[in-house]
Amino acid sequence: MPTYQYACSACHHEFEVFQAFSESSLTHCPECNGKLRKVYSAVGVVFKGSGFYKTDSKSESKPASPISKDNKSTIESTKKPATTESAKPPKAVD
């Protein structure tokens, strides 16, 4: 069950309440019956279990994408040719 922190706008009384997600927010201060507002703050997150560290993954280190001689020739053949002066569009004359 989550813990919510509230603060009163009138008397500045602050307190925490355990509430279910389905419960509606508190609206009145228990001290002065003033208007309450929820106080939001940073929450610490703790990841438990395996798989959260680089060393927890695979035990063998394999290269991500090995390049064989066949793959290398395919990659080189798909490269675009360099542009030449004749391939450039003509300059506009004013």
C-alpha positions as CSV (number, residue, x, y, z in Angstrom):
1,M,0.0,0.0,0.0
2,P,1.5,3.4,-1.0
3,T,2.4,6.1,1.4
4,Y,1.2,9.6,0.5
5,Q,2.5,12.8,2.1
6,Y,0.1,15.7,2.7
7,A,0.6,19.3,3.7
8,C,-2.0,21.8,4.9
9,S,-2.2,25.1,3.0
10,A,-3.5,27.0,6.1
11,C,-1.4,25.7,9.1
12,H,1.4,24.0,7.2
13,H,0.9,20.7,9.1
14,E,2.6,17.8,7.3
15,F,1.8,14.2,7.7
16,E,1.9,10.8,5.9
17,V,-1.0,8.4,5.2
18,F,-1.1,4.8,3.9
19,Q,-3.8,4.7,1.2
20,A,-4.8,2.3,-1.4
21,F,-4.8,3.4,-5.1
22,S,-8.6,3.2,-5.2
23,E,-9.1,5.5,-2.2
24,S,-9.7,9.2,-2.9
25,S,-7.2,11.9,-1.7
26,L,-7.7,13.6,1.6
27,T,-9.0,17.1,1.3
28,H,-9.2,18.5,4.9
29,C,-6.5,18.9,7.5
30,P,-7.0,16.9,10.7
31,E,-5.5,19.8,12.8
32,C,-7.3,22.9,11.5
33,N,-9.8,21.6,8.8
34,G,-7.9,23.6,6.2
35,K,-7.3,22.6,2.6
36,L,-4.8,19.8,2.0
37,R,-2.4,19.3,-0.9
38,K,-0.3,16.2,-1.8
39,V,3.4,16.7,-1.5
40,Y,5.5,14.9,-4.2
41,S,9.1,14.1,-3.8
42,A,11.8,11.9,-5.4
43,V,11.4,8.2,-4.7
44,G,14.3,5.8,-4.3
45,V,14.1,2.8,-6.6
46,V,15.8,-0.5,-5.7
47,F,16.1,-3.2,-8.4
48,K,16.4,-6.6,-6.9
49,G,17.3,-9.8,-8.6
50,S,19.7,-10.8,-11.4
51,G,20.0,-9.2,-14.8
52,F,20.5,-5.6,-13.8
53,Y,24.3,-5.5,-14.2
54,K,26.5,-6.0,-17.2
55,T,28.2,-8.9,-15.5
56,D,24.9,-10.7,-14.8
57,S,24.2,-11.3,-18.5
58,K,25.7,-13.9,-20.7
59,S,28.9,-15.6,-19.4
60,E,30.5,-15.8,-22.8
61,S,31.6,-12.6,-24.6
62,K,30.8,-12.9,-28.3
63,P,31.3,-10.1,-30.8
64,A,28.0,-8.3,-31.7
65,S,28.2,-8.8,-35.4
66,P,31.2,-10.8,-36.7
67,I,32.2,-9.9,-40.3
68,S,33.3,-12.8,-42.4
69,K,35.1,-12.5,-45.8
70,D,31.8,-13.1,-47.6
71,N,30.0,-10.4,-45.6
72,K,32.9,-7.9,-46.1
73,S,32.7,-8.2,-49.9
74,T,28.9,-7.7,-49.8
75,I,29.3,-4.6,-47.7
76,E,32.0,-3.2,-50.0
77,S,29.9,-3.8,-53.1
78,T,26.9,-2.0,-51.7
79,K,28.8,1.3,-51.0
80,K,27.7,4.2,-53.1
81,P,30.3,5.5,-55.6
82,A,31.9,8.9,-54.9
83,T,30.3,11.9,-56.6
84,T,32.3,13.5,-59.4
85,E,32.2,17.0,-60.8
86,S,30.1,15.8,-63.8
87,A,27.4,14.4,-61.4
88,K,26.9,17.8,-59.7
89,P,24.1,20.0,-61.0
90,P,25.2,23.1,-63.1
91,K,25.6,26.4,-61.2
92,A,23.0,29.1,-61.9
93,V,24.2,32.1,-63.7
94,D,22.9,35.5,-62.7
